[in-house]
């Protein structure tokens, strides 16, 4: 669902709970991405979802609970897309490239999702930020495992710290991309790949830069 093209469903007949919850969450992601957490209302979400407000509360609770559930679902969808996109039987650089492509493909196809995950969740703080940090931790773990597979030198804290740097760069670039949507996903992913792999490539081969000695 595009953030600037909300789809208001008609008042629907009885549906299985899983289908109804997906319908509500789709509507909530759309509304939260367009209006932000504070400006979004349960009336607007119920209208977009095509259900009554009492039913909305009955299914997913308060606005805070609904927002947290949106973050959790979108984070899971993102992580599954990345994990599915990584070609684990390829060389390390190809694994990283396919993971980056999967990430930027997801963001490009689900811009409302990334709005909620990154801009809305990070700006609210509190328990919402904790949900975002959980997603970031899973992403760092995925990249760290890739680096450990690529090199015997990248282990433990070193792999984790390098992975954290890459995840942070990816988040920042995706956030920039929201404001520059004319850039193709493959081009954006290739820029980040070139930025990080030219450095990572030397690291996994054992080449390390050292600062000059102090005078």
C-alpha positions, 0 to 999 in steps of 0.5 A: 500500500502506497503511503500517499494512496490509502485504500479504504476497505468497505465494511467487510463481512466476518473474516478469519481472525488472522485475515482481519488482523492483517487487514488492520495492520496494513491499514495501521501501517498506512495511517501511521506512515502518513500521519505519524503516531501522535496525529494518527487516530483510531477512527482513521485506522478503523475507517481505512481498515473498513471495520468499527472502532470497537472491533479495532480495539477488540482485535489489537488493543490500544493505539500504543499496542497497535503501533508496537504490533506494527513495528514488530510485524514490519521488522519481522517481514524485513528480516525475513526478506533479507534472510531469504535474499542472501545467497548463502552458497556464494562467495562472501561479497556476493552474500553481502551484495544479495543481502543489501539488494534484498534490504533495499528492494524491501524498502523500495517496495514497502516505503510505508513500512520503513517510515514506521520502522525507522522514522516513526519508531525511532522518534517515539522512544520508549518501548517503541525504540526497544522494538526497533533496537531488537530488529537492529540487533537481529540485523547486526547478528546476520551481518556478523555471521556473514563476516565470520564466515568470510574471514578467520580474522573477523570474530566476536566483538570485531565482527559485531562492531563491523556489522553494527557499522554496516547496519547503521550505514544501511539505515541512514542510506535508506532514510535518505532514499525515502526523500530521493525515491527516483534512485533505483534500488540497485543503484542505492545498494551498489553505492553502499556495497562499494563503500563497505566492501572495498574496506571489508574486502581488504580486512578479510584478506588481512590488510589493516590500516594503522594510524601514524605514530604520534609525534 
